[in-house]
Amino acid sequence: APDQQTPLSCVLSASPRHRLAAMLQKWGLTDTASKGGPEATLQKAARKFLALPSSSLGGLTARKVKEAGPQGQPGDAARGAAAEWRRAAADVLLSSPAAQSLVASQDSCGRTALHHAAGAGDAHMVEVLLSNGADKDVKDRHGRTAAHVAAARRHREVATQLAESKKEAQDPDTFGHTVESILREQMRSDVPTIQSEQLSLESEAFLRQYVSVNQPVLIKGGAWHMEAMSWSDYRFLESALGREVVQAAPVPYAKNMGLPGAVEGTLSEMLKSPKVWRAEDASSSDPESPPLYVFDATVLRRRRDLMKASAPLRQVFMEKYCSHVRMPQLGVGFRGAGAPMHTHHAAVNASYAGQKRWFLMPPESASWSLDPAGTWERTPEFQALRESGKLLEVVQECGDILFVPEGWGHATVLDSYAVGVAQEFVPWASING
């Protein structure tokens, strides 16, 4: 929530301009009434910053991606824009008389600006904050120093920079993780697979072993107990949701992003549409373009009676471990449909029908794409990523649950008729929690 962070922590998280504006307003730095004393300087700087066109992180990112061109790497361009924005905004705040207070202040989770700079992996800002008196030994509510946060977010260089001594590297947080153990676990090049008898989403072990350290995991058979497993036969899905209006597109939420190709209709119509439907086996008569993918965030909001049957997260987990949980999203499609590479908050994804291939990229190399996943899979870029070792591949079968951590890039391609429900959440253990 905005009132849990200082303006400096907010900019170091590369938060949107409107959120920074809310912070500055909360601190009384954008009041129309002029201030006196030390606050006058900061108020003037805040107004000056908010008047700059470059204070829009979205606008700066769009410009950087455009400058990179079609041959550039949009992920690198976006990360570069975020770093430039962070440093410009932080410079304004750290040049004010309030700098010392901003550096030392802890939010309601016990985190300081240094935690947020470490979470962003910004080695430059970490050095700036340390030179401004930041205490690297301060721990948040989970017993984590800035080094723990950097390690969990896979920023190895920053983590080792902050945990220089053996004592610092081996100091455990409340989950039992040390900086050393987190970095060691991240050396693996696959997605761990656990049987549902050994791990469930309701367990503290799920939070401790995977969520708290931003580690993906596939839980085999994790959704078998859910009522929505009946949707593996799309006649049952059609019976339950066939009259609901949904959106289908080559790329999920294409209409919201101003992209072409989106259509709307009832789910029954979509399941029969040649734009959506594909036979289980490929044939020469298949259209060259990938089928449309039904991915909708409104249908289960309207049908609360089916939410309990299909939403992966249980109420007890949400109340105990989450600061925010989004409404579940329904995905339905046939062979060749899917979602392009993208990132967002942590999410659990339950499969109730078919088989789906996932392509995951860790946060430090994640990117966004607007190309349909079935098309992207045939590009030289995809082959280069696969050969580089940055792309982790995992197959999710009917009844499995996949946890995708915050900030991890992920794309999907359906191998058959498939139904899934995804639910995003922000755990208290997150730097954004």
C-alpha positions, 0 to 999 in steps of 0.5 A: 500500500502507498502509505507503507513506503517512503518516497525514496523507497518508492522510487527505488522500487521503480514505482509508477509516477502516480504512486510516487506522486501519492507518496510525495503528497502523503508527506505533504511535499506537494501542498499548494501552501508554501513550506518553510525551513528544510521542507521548502527545498524538498517541496521545490525539488518534488514539484520540479521532478513531477513537472518533468516529462521524464518523470513518467516511467512508462513514457521513458520505458517506451522511448528506450524500447523504441530507441533499441529498435527491432534488433534490440532487446526490449527487456534490457531496454526496459531495465535500463529505463527503470535504472535511469528513472530510479537514479534521477528520482533518487538524486532529487530526494537525496539532494534535499535536507530530508535525505538522512531521514529518507535513508534511515526510515523503515516502512511497516514491513521494516524495510529501508531504502537499501532493501529496495535498492538491493531488490532492484539489483541496482549496485550504483544506488546501493553504493550511493545509499551506503555513502549516505549512511544506510545501515546494511544490517537492518532487518525487515519483519522476516529477519532479512537484510538487504543482502537477503533481499538481493539474493532472493531477487537473484542479484548475485553481485549486489548480494555478495557486495552487501554480505562480504563477511562469512558471518553476514553470508551465513546469517539466517532469516526467519525462514531459515535461509542465508544469503549463501544458501539462497545463491547456492539454490539458484545455481540449478538449471531446472524447475523443481518438481514435487509430488502433491503428497510432499507439498501443498499450496496451503502449507508453510513449506510452500511459502518457506521453500519457494515463495520466500526465495522466488523459486519456481516449482511444479507440484504434480497432481496439486490440483487433483482435489479441485472440483474444476477437474471436471472441465477436462471434458469441455462439455462440462466446461461448456455446461458450466460457463458456456453462456458467459461472454469472454475475450479471445485473442492471439495475445491475452488482453490484446484489446486492452493493449490496443493490439489487433485480432481480439474477438468477443463472444460466449465461451460456447461460440469460442469453443466451436470457432475455427479461429479458436479450435484446433484438432489434437493432431497437426494437419496440413490444413491448419491455418499458418497463424496460431489459434486465438486463446481465451484468457479472461479475468472477468468471467470468474468474477461474475461467477463467484459460485465457480471461483471456489471450485477453480481458484488455486489459492485457499482462503487460509493461505491468502489471509495468513501470507498475502498482502494482495490477491487478484481475481483468478483468470480463466484460460481456455485454448487448443493446440498452438494457442498460448501467451507470449513472454511477460512478467508480473506478480507471483502467480499459481497456475492450475491445469484442469485439462490438457498439456501446456509447455512453459518457458521461464526466464529468471528476472535478471534476463526476463523480457516482454513480447507481443508476438503470439507464443506459437509464432515466437517459438519458431523464431531465431530469438527463441532458438538463441535463448534456448541455446543460451541456457537462460530459458527453463522449460517445463511441461504442465499436465492436467492436475498439476500446479505451477508456481511462477515467482514474481518478476520471472518471465514466462510464456506458454504454448498449449499442446492440446485442448487445455483449461487453466486458472491463474491467480496472481498474488503479492506475498508479505515476503515480497519486496512489494508486500 
